[in-house]
Amino acid sequence: MPYADVFARSIADPEGFWGEAAQAVAWSAAPSRVLDRDDPPFYRWFPDGELNTCFNALDRHVEAGYGERLALIHDSPVTGTVRRLTYAGLLEEVARFAGVLRDLGVTRGDRVVVYMPMVPEAVVAMLACARLGAVHSVVFGGFAPRELAVRIDDARPKVIVSASCGIEPSRVVPYKPMLDAALDLAAHRPERCVILRREQAPAELVPGRDLDWAEAVAAAEPAGWVPVRATDPLYILYTSGTTGLPKGVVRDNGGHAVALLWSMREVYDARPGEVFWAASDVGWVVGHSYIVYGPLLLGATSVLYEGKPVGTPDAGAFWRVISEHGVSTLFTAPTAFRAIKREDPAAALLGKYDISSLRTLFLAGERLDPDTYHWASEKLGVPVVDHWWQTETGWPVAANLRGLDPMPIKPGSPTVPVPGYDVRVLDSDGRDRAPGQEGAICLRLPLPPGTLPTLWQDDERYVSSYLSQFPGHYLTGDGGYLDEDGYLFVMGRTDDVINVAGHRLSTGSMEAVLAAHPAVAECAVIGVADELKGQVPRGFVVLKSGVEADPQTVCAELVRAVRDEVGAVAALKRVDVVPALPKTRSGKILRKTMRGMAEGADEPVPSTIEDATVLDALRPVIAPDQGR
């Protein structure tokens, strides 16, 4: 079907378009109303519908006779194991763990924080929450105690589900001590913790608070599914905010199920029974949407990969997984392919494997540079589809939709807006920019189903963060342009959140760690371009006058502090001491100017700068050749 026809209908008649798409979902009470427009800018999809997301992901496939179809393949090169779960087997485990949560007092609307590595139990915990109508909040296992504590205090979970450890290629990462430290820092106290004890680092349990996963599951009776309103929250996923305080993105049940099921078919051209592999982590939005919910709503087989693109054991790891499991669709970040290309530029390891099952490669999470696009296209011999979306949207905003008539590819562009998204590029006065002219990428309201309806218990911040700058529009925070053919080009962030290997991280949270050092008077963290990771943070500090500390020692302590407080995922490896930071006359640090200097641009001296000599002193320190 032609893209233009489908897109035009989605914009002209969103109620008709999404009402039709909703028929693919199993409702316990079908919605009579598609879109509630009564309280703008707070729009709600399928307001009087009722359903259960876990039922749609598991029970209905079993009831339809597909219980023996593979639902989940856990491939773990770090443990040397592969585990396969059928739809019937996964349903049994989910229902029983839902029984554990039920017996711990978890009911509809309660929150459960999940802090786990890439193991099947993480998926089980998420689906068990959905089964009960509880709200899960998955926290990426790489986050340090302070970051975890902030999320615990915001979500206020009744129960926390965690594991004793995660496993990296070269080390075991103890999760339980980090959880204990986070609970010491947090003001909120969950009633119980359920701990999956892995043999690589068994954990000591706290009597009266902690339960052993295996023992709890063995003693539980399976729980049935609970119908919830379509507008009830399914999960909270925290994303970095420029203030350093995370924003709790809310995902509802009804719009989420409708949008993800539609996207699996029309964006990814995935089919029931096929193997779909999103090489991400369940702690990120890609893991929520396209490891767990999307594939299972469709009735496909999802790969849960506990490994890396290189080093587990080599740069042929992805090709092995595709070959061994018959992967049809691979979705990952450009960083992964840059790492593979760096280790094996000729793709010699590809010759060891039969990857003929692979039909399409999808890349997202950061800008896809043309060099990586051409390399992947040439070596794999399949369409390489760049697409763009955000934690807040939950599913793609722009893509080359493989389920519709494919469009010509333009390297550097994620192609065109996905049906449902009215993408606009606006100038500072809120006027549409002409084709080819850069501006703020915005989405005209109402947003389609599956996108965030608000932030967790913070409508005011939702409006101020996303909806206030351009009334009637959602501000993506990215800048770019639409060309004369309607193709979108995303050029980069317009705020101070940086994108490290597909992970959005707040510079504010890193600056807070630097500022806490007793020798530091002022600091700034900026994101600079990196060939492998897309962006990496660099820190700059001004020491307090009279401080006798050795600058090199201070910088080393700051790098360690960020790793301990924010986590290794922050990838901050360089901090420089500078005599001063460039500022406007009102005191605002000129981070944009610093970013340009760090990337080799010939940055003009801003007219608003307080002291131009500061830039001259900074240039030799911040220059690109000094950052390597």
C-alpha positions as CSV (number, residue, x, y, z in Angstrom):
1,M,0.0,0.0,0.0
2,P,1.4,3.5,-0.8
3,Y,2.9,5.3,2.2
4,A,1.4,8.6,1.1
5,D,-2.2,7.3,1.3
6,V,-1.8,5.7,4.7
7,F,-0.1,8.7,6.2
8,A,-2.7,11.1,4.8
9,R,-5.5,9.2,6.3
10,S,-3.8,8.9,9.7
11,I,-3.5,12.7,9.9
12,A,-6.9,13.6,8.4
13,D,-8.9,11.0,10.4
14,P,-6.9,9.8,13.4
15,E,-10.0,8.4,15.1
16,G,-10.9,6.3,12.1
17,F,-7.3,5.2,11.5
18,W,-6.5,4.1,15.0
19,G,-10.0,2.7,15.7
20,E,-9.4,0.3,12.8
21,A,-5.9,-0.6,14.1
22,A,-7.4,-1.2,17.6
23,Q,-9.4,-4.2,16.2
24,A,-6.2,-6.2,16.1
25,V,-6.0,-6.1,20.0
26,A,-8.1,-8.3,22.3
27,W,-10.3,-6.2,24.5
28,S,-12.2,-7.3,27.6
29,A,-14.4,-4.3,27.0
30,A,-14.0,-2.8,23.5
31,P,-13.7,1.0,23.4
32,S,-16.7,2.9,22.1
33,R,-14.6,6.1,21.8
34,V,-11.2,6.3,20.2
35,L,-9.8,9.6,21.3
36,D,-10.7,11.8,24.3
37,R,-10.0,15.4,23.3
38,D,-11.9,17.0,26.3
39,D,-8.9,18.2,28.2
40,P,-6.1,19.4,25.9
41,P,-3.1,19.1,25.9
42,F,-3.9,15.9,27.9
43,Y,-5.3,13.6,25.2
44,R,-6.3,10.0,26.0
45,W,-6.7,7.1,23.6
46,F,-9.5,4.5,23.9
47,P,-10.7,6.0,27.2
48,D,-13.5,3.6,27.9
49,G,-11.8,0.4,26.7
50,E,-10.5,-2.3,29.0
51,L,-7.9,-5.0,28.3
52,N,-4.8,-6.7,29.8
53,T,-1.5,-6.4,28.1
54,C,-0.1,-9.7,29.4
55,F,-3.2,-11.5,28.1
56,N,-2.6,-9.9,24.7
57,A,1.1,-10.9,24.8
58,L,0.7,-14.5,26.0
59,D,-2.7,-16.0,26.9
60,R,-4.4,-15.2,23.6
61,H,-1.7,-16.9,21.5
62,V,-1.9,-20.0,23.8
63,E,-5.7,-20.0,23.5
64,A,-5.4,-19.8,19.7
65,G,-3.3,-23.0,19.6
66,Y,0.2,-21.5,19.4
67,G,1.4,-22.5,22.9
68,E,4.3,-24.5,21.5
69,R,5.6,-21.7,19.4
70,L,8.8,-20.2,20.7
71,A,8.2,-16.9,22.5
72,L,11.7,-16.1,23.9
73,I,15.2,-17.2,23.2
74,H,17.7,-16.3,25.9
75,D,21.2,-16.3,24.3
76,S,23.9,-15.7,26.9
77,P,27.5,-16.0,25.6
78,V,28.7,-14.6,29.0
79,T,27.4,-17.8,30.6
80,G,27.6,-20.1,27.6
81,T,24.0,-21.0,27.7
82,V,20.9,-20.8,25.5
83,R,17.4,-21.1,27.0
84,R,14.2,-21.4,24.9
85,L,10.7,-20.7,26.3
86,T,7.5,-21.4,24.4
87,Y,4.4,-19.2,24.7
88,A,2.9,-21.8,27.0
89,G,6.1,-22.1,29.1
90,L,6.5,-18.4,29.4
91,L,2.9,-18.0,30.4
92,E,3.3,-20.5,33.1
93,E,6.3,-18.7,34.6
94,V,4.7,-15.3,34.3
95,A,1.4,-16.5,36.0
96,R,3.4,-18.1,38.8
97,F,5.5,-15.0,39.4
98,A,2.4,-12.9,39.3
99,G,1.2,-15.1,42.1
100,V,4.4,-14.2,44.1
101,L,3.7,-10.5,43.6
102,R,0.0,-10.9,44.4
103,D,0.9,-12.8,47.6
104,L,3.2,-9.8,48.5
105,G,0.2,-7.5,48.3
106,V,0.8,-6.1,44.8
107,T,-2.4,-5.0,43.2
108,R,-3.6,-3.0,40.3
109,G,-1.9,0.4,40.2
110,D,1.0,-0.5,42.6
111,R,4.5,0.1,41.4
112,V,7.2,-2.5,41.2
113,V,10.8,-1.6,40.4
114,V,12.8,-4.1,38.3
115,Y,16.6,-3.9,38.5
116,M,17.9,-6.9,36.6
117,P,20.3,-8.0,34.0
118,M,19.4,-9.5,30.6
119,V,17.8,-12.7,31.9
120,P,14.4,-14.3,31.2
121,E,13.3,-13.5,34.7
122,A,13.4,-9.7,33.9
123,V,10.8,-10.3,31.1
124,V,8.8,-12.5,33.4
125,A,8.7,-9.8,36.1
126,M,7.6,-7.2,33.6
127,L,4.8,-9.3,32.2
128,A,3.8,-10.5,35.7
129,C,3.2,-6.8,36.7
130,A,1.2,-6.3,33.6
131,R,-0.8,-9.4,34.4
132,L,-1.9,-7.9,37.8
133,G,-2.4,-4.4,36.5
134,A,0.6,-3.2,38.4
135,V,3.0,-0.6,37.1
136,H,6.6,-1.7,36.5
137,S,9.6,0.6,36.4
138,V,12.7,-1.1,35.0
139,V,16.0,0.5,35.9
140,F,19.0,-0.3,33.7
141,G,21.4,-2.5,35.6
142,G,24.3,-0.3,34.9
143,F,23.0,2.6,37.1
144,A,24.8,3.2,40.3
145,P,23.0,3.3,43.7
146,R,22.3,7.1,43.7
147,E,20.5,7.0,40.4
148,L,18.6,3.9,41.5
149,A,17.6,5.6,44.8
150,V,16.2,8.6,42.9
151,R,14.0,6.4,40.9
152,I,12.9,4.4,43.9
153,D,11.8,7.6,45.7
154,D,9.9,8.8,42.7
155,A,8.1,5.6,41.8
156,R,7.6,4.5,45.5
157,P,7.4,0.8,44.7
158,K,5.7,-1.7,46.9
159,V,8.2,-4.4,45.8
160,I,11.6,-4.4,44.1
161,V,12.7,-7.3,41.9
162,S,16.4,-7.7,41.4
163,A,19.2,-10.2,40.9
164,S,22.4,-11.0,42.7
165,C,24.6,-10.0,39.8
166,G,25.0,-9.1,36.2
167,I,27.7,-10.6,34.0
168,E,30.0,-8.7,31.7
169,P,32.5,-10.3,29.3
170,S,35.4,-9.7,31.7
171,R,33.8,-9.3,35.1
172,V,30.8,-10.1,37.3
173,V,28.9,-7.0,38.4
174,P,27.3,-7.4,41.9
175,Y,23.8,-5.9,41.8
176,K,22.7,-6.8,45.3
177,P,25.2,-4.5,47.1
178,M,24.2,-1.7,44.8
179,L,20.5,-2.3,45.6
180,D,21.3,-2.4,49.3
181,A,23.2,0.9,49.0
182,A,20.4,2.5,47.0
183,L,17.9,1.5,49.7
184,D,20.1,3.1,52.3
185,L,20.1,6.3,50.3
186,A,16.4,6.3,49.4
187,A,13.7,7.8,51.6
188,H,11.1,5.3,50.4
189,R,11.2,1.8,51.8
190,P,9.6,-1.0,49.7
191,E,7.8,-3.7,51.6
192,R,9.8,-6.6,50.1
193,C,12.5,-7.4,47.6
194,V,12.6,-10.5,45.5
195,I,16.2,-11.5,44.5
196,L,17.2,-13.9,41.7
197,R,20.3,-15.5,43.0
198,R,22.8,-16.3,40.2
199,E,25.6,-18.8,40.9
200,Q,28.3,-16.4,39.7
201,A,27.7,-14.2,42.8
202,P,25.1,-15.5,45.2
203,A,23.9,-12.7,47.5
204,E,23.1,-12.6,51.1
205,L,19.5,-11.8,51.8
206,V,18.2,-9.4,54.4
207,P,15.9,-11.3,56.7
208,G,12.3,-10.1,56.7
209,R,12.8,-8.0,53.6
210,D,14.4,-10.2,50.9
211,L,12.9,-13.3,49.3
212,D,14.7,-15.8,47.1
213,W,13.2,-15.9,43.7
214,A,13.3,-19.7,43.2
215,E,11.8,-20.3,46.7
216,A,9.1,-17.8,46.3
217,V,8.0,-19.1,42.9
218,A,8.0,-22.7,44.1
219,A,5.6,-21.8,46.9
220,A,3.2,-19.6,44.7
221,E,0.0,-20.4,42.9
222,P,-0.5,-18.9,39.4
223,A,-2.4,-15.7,39.2
224,G,-5.0,-14.8,36.5
225,W,-5.0,-11.6,34.5
226,V,-6.7,-8.5,35.7
227,P,-8.6,-6.2,33.3
228,V,-7.4,-2.6,33.4
229,R,-8.6,0.6,31.7
230,A,-6.8,1.4,28.5
231,T,-5.7,4.7,30.1
232,D,-4.2,3.0,33.1
233,P,-0.4,3.1,33.2
234,L,1.5,0.0,32.1
235,Y,4.9,1.2,33.1
236,I,7.1,4.1,34.1
237,L,10.5,4.5,32.3
238,Y,12.8,7.2,33.6
239,T,14.7,9.3,31.1
240,S,17.3,11.9,31.7
241,G,16.2,15.5,32.3
242,T,18.4,18.5,31.8
243,T,18.0,19.4,35.5
244,G,19.7,16.1,36.5
245,L,16.4,14.8,37.9
246,P,15.0,11.9,35.8
247,K,11.6,12.3,34.1
248,G,9.2,9.3,34.6
249,V,7.7,8.7,31.2
250,V,4.3,7.0,31.5
251,R,3.1,4.4,29.0
252,D,-0.6,3.5,29.1
253,N,-2.0,0.0,28.3
254,G,-4.4,0.5,25.5
255,G,-2.6,2.9,23.2
256,H,0.6,1.1,23.7
257,A,-0.7,-2.3,22.7
258,V,-2.4,-0.8,19.6
259,A,0.6,1.2,18.4
260,L,3.2,-1.5,19.0
261,L,1.2,-4.2,17.3
262,W,0.6,-1.8,14.3
263,S,4.3,-0.9,14.2
264,M,5.5,-4.5,14.3
265,R,3.6,-5.1,11.1
266,E,3.9,-1.9,9.2
267,V,7.2,-0.4,10.3
268,Y,9.2,-3.6,10.8
269,D,7.3,-6.0,8.4
270,A,7.6,-8.6,11.2
271,R,5.3,-11.7,11.1
272,P,4.0,-14.1,13.7
273,G,6.3,-17.0,14.2
274,E,9.4,-15.2,12.9
275,V,12.4,-14.4,15.0
276,F,12.8,-10.8,15.9
277,W,15.9,-9.6,17.6
278,A,16.3,-6.2,19.2
279,A,19.9,-6.1,20.5
280,S,19.3,-3.7,23.3
281,D,18.6,-3.9,27.0
282,V,15.3,-4.3,28.8
283,G,16.3,-1.2,30.9
284,W,15.9,1.0,27.8
285,V,12.8,1.9,25.8
286,V,13.9,-0.4,22.9
287,G,13.9,-3.3,25.3
288,H,10.5,-2.5,26.5
289,S,8.9,-2.0,23.1
290,Y,10.8,-4.5,20.9
291,I,12.4,-7.1,23.1
292,V,9.3,-7.7,25.3
293,Y,6.0,-6.2,24.2
294,G,6.1,-5.7,20.5
295,P,7.2,-9.2,19.4
296,L,5.0,-11.0,22.0
297,L,1.9,-8.9,21.1
298,L,2.5,-10.0,17.5
299,G,3.1,-13.7,18.3
300,A,6.7,-13.6,17.1
301,T,9.8,-15.1,18.7
302,S,12.0,-12.6,20.6
303,V,15.8,-12.9,21.2
304,L,17.0,-11.8,24.6
305,Y,20.8,-11.4,24.2
306,E,23.1,-11.3,27.3
307,G,26.3,-10.3,25.4
308,K,28.0,-7.7,23.4
309,P,28.5,-7.1,19.7
310,V,32.3,-7.6,20.2
311,G,34.2,-9.5,22.8
312,T,31.6,-12.3,23.4
313,P,33.8,-13.8,22.0
314,D,34.6,-11.7,18.9
315,A,33.2,-9.4,16.3
316,G,31.2,-12.3,14.8
317,A,28.9,-12.6,17.8
318,F,25.9,-11.0,16.0
319,W,26.3,-13.2,12.9
320,R,26.3,-16.3,15.2
321,V,23.1,-15.3,16.8
322,I,21.4,-14.6,13.5
323,S,22.6,-17.9,12.0
324,E,21.9,-20.1,15.1
325,H,18.4,-18.8,15.7
326,G,17.2,-17.9,12.2
327,V,16.8,-14.2,12.9
328,S,14.6,-12.4,10.3
329,T,14.8,-8.8,11.7
330,L,17.7,-7.3,13.6
331,F,17.3,-4.0,15.4
332,T,20.3,-2.4,17.2
333,A,22.2,0.9,17.5
334,P,24.8,2.2,15.1
335,T,27.3,2.0,17.9
336,A,27.2,-1.8,17.7
337,F,28.0,-1.8,14.0
338,R,30.7,0.7,14.4
339,A,32.3,-1.5,17.1
340,I,32.0,-4.6,14.8
341,K,33.5,-2.6,11.9
342,R,36.4,-1.4,14.0
343,E,37.3,-5.0,15.1
344,D,36.6,-6.7,11.7
345,P,36.6,-4.0,9.0
346,A,36.5,-6.6,6.1
347,A,33.8,-8.5,7.9
348,A,35.9,-11.7,7.5
349,L,34.1,-13.4,10.4
350,L,30.8,-13.0,8.5
351,G,32.0,-15.8,6.2
352,K,31.7,-18.3,9.0
353,Y,28.0,-18.0,9.3
354,D,24.8,-18.5,7.2
355,I,22.8,-15.3,7.8
356,S,20.4,-15.9,4.9
357,S,17.4,-15.7,7.3
358,L,18.1,-12.0,7.8
359,R,15.7,-9.8,5.8
360,T,16.2,-6.4,7.3
361,L,18.5,-4.4,9.6
362,F,17.0,-1.5,11.6
363,L,19.3,1.0,13.3
364,A,18.2,3.7,15.8
365,G,19.1,5.4,19.0
366,E,21.6,7.9,17.6
367,R,22.5,9.4,14.2
368,L,23.4,6.8,11.6
369,D,26.5,8.1,9.8
370,P,26.7,7.4,6.1
371,D,29.9,5.4,6.4
372,T,28.3,2.9,8.8
373,Y,25.2,2.7,6.7
374,H,27.2,1.9,3.5
375,W,29.4,-0.7,5.3
376,A,26.4,-2.5,6.8
377,S,24.5,-2.4,3.5
378,E,27.5,-3.8,1.5
379,K,28.5,-6.5,4.0
380,L,25.0,-7.8,4.8
381,G,23.3,-7.4,1.5
382,V,19.9,-6.5,3.0
383,P,18.0,-3.2,3.4
384,V,19.5,-1.1,6.2
385,V,16.7,1.1,7.7
386,D,17.6,4.1,9.7
387,H,14.7,5.2,11.9
388,W,14.2,7.7,14.7
389,W,12.2,7.9,17.9
390,Q,12.5,8.6,21.6
391,T,11.8,7.1,25.0
392,E,8.9,9.5,25.2
393,T,7.3,8.3,21.9
394,G,7.8,4.6,22.6
395,W,7.8,3.7,19.0
396,P,9.2,5.2,15.7
397,V,8.5,8.7,14.7
398,A,10.2,8.5,11.3
399,A,11.1,5.4,9.3
400,N,11.1,3.7,5.9
401,L,8.1,1.6,6.6
402,R,8.8,-2.0,5.4
403,G,5.2,-3.2,5.7
404,L,4.1,-0.5,3.2
405,D,5.6,0.2,-0.2
406,P,9.2,0.8,0.6
407,M,10.6,4.2,-0.3
408,P,14.0,5.2,-1.7
409,I,16.7,5.4,1.0
410,K,18.6,8.7,1.6
411,P,21.7,8.0,3.7
412,G,21.6,10.3,6.7
413,S,17.8,10.5,6.9
414,P,15.4,8.2,8.8
415,T,13.1,8.8,5.8
416,V,9.6,10.0,6.4
417,P,7.2,10.6,9.3
418,V,5.4,7.4,10.5
419,P,1.6,7.5,10.1
420,G,0.1,9.2,13.2
421,Y,3.0,11.6,13.6
422,D,2.4,15.1,12.2
423,V,6.0,16.2,12.1
424,R,6.8,19.9,11.9
425,V,10.1,21.8,11.8
426,L,9.5,25.2,13.4
427,D,11.5,28.4,13.8
428,S,11.9,30.3,17.1
429,D,8.5,32.0,16.5
430,G,6.7,28.7,15.9
431,R,6.4,29.1,12.1
432,D,7.0,26.2,9.7
433,R,10.5,26.3,8.2
434,A,10.9,25.9,4.5
435,P,12.3,22.7,3.1
436,G,16.0,22.4,3.8
437,Q,15.9,25.0,6.6
438,E,16.9,23.7,10.1
439,G,14.7,24.3,13.1
440,A,13.2,22.6,16.1
441,I,11.6,19.2,15.3
442,C,8.1,19.2,16.8
443,L,5.0,16.9,16.7
444,R,1.6,18.5,16.3
445,L,-0.9,17.4,19.0
446,P,-2.5,15.1,19.6
447,L,0.3,12.6,19.6
448,P,-0.7,9.1,18.3
449,P,-1.4,6.1,20.6
450,G,1.5,4.6,22.5
451,T,3.3,7.9,23.2
452,L,3.6,9.4,26.6
453,P,0.3,10.9,27.9
454,T,2.2,12.7,30.8
455,L,5.0,12.2,33.2
456,W,4.6,10.2,36.4
457,Q,2.7,12.3,38.9
458,D,3.9,15.5,37.2
459,D,1.6,17.0,34.7
460,E,3.1,20.4,35.2
461,R,6.6,19.2,34.2
462,Y,5.2,17.4,31.2
463,V,3.7,20.6,29.9
464,S,6.8,22.7,30.8
465,S,9.3,20.2,29.3
466,Y,7.5,19.3,26.1
467,L,4.5,21.5,25.3
468,S,5.1,25.0,26.5
469,Q,7.6,26.3,24.0
470,F,5.4,25.8,20.9
471,P,1.7,25.6,22.0
472,G,-0.2,22.8,20.3
473,H,3.1,20.9,19.6
474,Y,5.3,18.4,21.4
475,L,8.9,19.6,21.4
476,T,11.2,16.7,20.7
477,G,14.4,18.5,21.8
478,D,16.0,17.6,18.5
479,G,16.9,19.9,15.6
480,G,16.8,19.2,11.9
481,Y,14.9,19.8,8.7
482,L,12.5,18.3,6.2
483,D,13.7,18.2,2.6
484,E,11.7,18.9,-0.6
485,D,10.6,15.2,-0.7
486,G,9.3,15.3,2.9
487,Y,12.3,13.3,4.2
488,L,13.3,14.1,7.8
489,F,17.0,14.9,8.7
490,V,17.7,14.8,12.4
491,M,20.9,16.8,13.2
492,G,21.2,16.5,17.0
493,R,20.0,17.5,20.4
494,T,19.0,21.0,21.2
495,D,19.3,20.6,25.0
496,D,22.0,19.4,27.4
497,V,21.1,15.7,27.3
498,I,23.8,13.7,25.4
499,N,23.5,10.4,23.5
500,V,26.2,7.9,24.5
501,A,26.0,4.8,22.4
502,G,22.2,5.2,22.1
503,H,21.8,5.9,25.9
504,R,20.4,9.4,26.7
505,L,22.3,10.7,29.7
506,S,22.0,14.0,31.5
507,T,25.0,16.2,31.7
508,G,23.4,17.8,34.7
509,S,23.7,14.6,36.7
510,M,27.4,14.4,35.9
511,E,27.9,18.0,36.7
512,A,26.3,17.5,40.1
513,V,28.9,14.8,40.9
514,L,31.8,17.1,39.7
515,A,30.5,20.0,41.7
516,A,30.4,18.0,44.9
517,H,34.2,17.6,45.0
518,P,35.6,19.8,47.7
519,A,38.3,21.3,45.3
520,V,35.8,22.2,42.5
521,A,34.4,25.7,42.2
522,E,32.6,25.5,38.9
523,C,32.2,22.8,36.3
524,A,30.6,22.0,32.9
525,V,30.0,18.7,31.1
526,I,29.5,18.7,27.3
527,G,28.9,15.9,24.8
528,V,31.4,15.8,21.9
529,A,31.3,13.7,18.8
530,D,32.9,10.3,19.0
531,E,33.5,7.9,16.1
532,L,32.3,4.8,18.0
533,K,29.7,6.0,20.5
534,G,28.2,8.9,18.7
535,Q,28.8,11.2,21.7
536,V,31.0,11.0,24.8
537,P,31.0,13.4,27.8
538,R,34.0,15.7,28.6
539,G,34.2,17.5,31.8
540,F,35.8,20.9,32.6
541,V,36.3,22.2,36.1
542,V,37.6,25.4,37.7
543,L,39.3,24.7,41.0
544,K,38.7,26.8,44.1
545,S,41.3,29.5,44.7
546,G,43.9,28.5,47.2
547,V,43.4,24.8,46.7
548,E,46.7,23.0,46.9
549,A,45.4,19.7,45.4
550,D,47.3,18.2,42.4
551,P,45.0,18.9,39.3
552,Q,45.8,15.4,37.8
553,T,44.7,13.8,41.1
554,V,41.5,15.8,41.3
555,C,40.6,14.9,37.7
556,A,41.2,11.2,38.3
557,E,39.0,11.4,41.5
558,L,36.3,13.1,39.5
559,V,36.3,10.4,36.7
560,R,36.0,7.7,39.4
561,A,33.2,9.7,41.2
562,V,31.1,9.9,38.1
563,R,31.5,6.2,37.5
564,D,30.5,5.4,41.1
565,E,27.6,7.9,41.2
566,V,26.1,7.8,37.7
567,G,27.5,4.5,36.5
568,A,30.0,3.2,33.9
569,V,27.4,3.8,31.2
570,A,28.2,7.5,31.5
571,A,31.6,6.8,29.8
572,L,33.2,10.0,31.3
573,K,37.0,9.4,30.9
574,R,38.4,12.9,30.7
575,V,38.1,15.9,33.0
576,D,40.3,19.0,32.4
577,V,41.1,21.8,34.8
578,V,40.6,25.2,33.2
579,P,41.2,28.7,34.6
580,A,37.6,29.8,33.9
581,L,34.4,28.8,32.0
582,P,33.0,30.9,29.2
583,K,29.7,32.6,30.3
584,T,27.1,35.0,29.1
585,R,26.7,38.3,30.9
586,S,23.8,36.7,32.8
587,G,26.0,33.9,34.0
588,K,25.0,31.1,31.7
589,I,27.8,28.8,30.6
590,L,28.3,28.7,26.8
591,R,28.1,24.9,26.4
592,K,27.1,25.1,22.7
593,T,30.2,27.2,22.0
594,M,32.3,24.7,23.9
595,R,30.8,21.8,22.0
596,G,31.7,23.4,18.7
597,M,35.3,24.1,19.8
598,A,35.7,20.5,21.0
599,E,34.6,19.2,17.6
600,G,36.9,21.5,15.7
601,A,34.5,24.1,14.5
602,D,35.7,27.7,14.1
603,E,33.4,29.1,16.7
604,P,32.8,32.8,16.6
605,V,33.0,34.8,19.8
606,P,29.4,35.2,21.0
607,S,28.2,38.7,21.4
608,T,26.7,37.8,24.8
609,I,30.0,36.6,26.3
610,E,31.1,38.2,29.5
611,D,34.9,37.8,28.9
612,A,36.2,36.9,25.5
613,T,39.7,36.2,26.8
614,V,38.3,33.1,28.6
615,L,37.6,31.5,25.2
616,D,41.2,32.1,24.1
617,A,42.5,30.4,27.2
618,L,40.1,27.5,26.8
619,R,40.9,26.8,23.1
620,P,44.1,24.8,23.5
621,V,42.6,22.7,26.2
622,I,39.4,21.9,24.5
623,A,40.7,21.4,21.0
624,P,39.9,18.0,19.4
625,D,43.4,16.7,19.3
626,Q,43.7,17.4,23.0
627,G,40.6,15.2,23.7
628,R,42.0,12.0,22.4
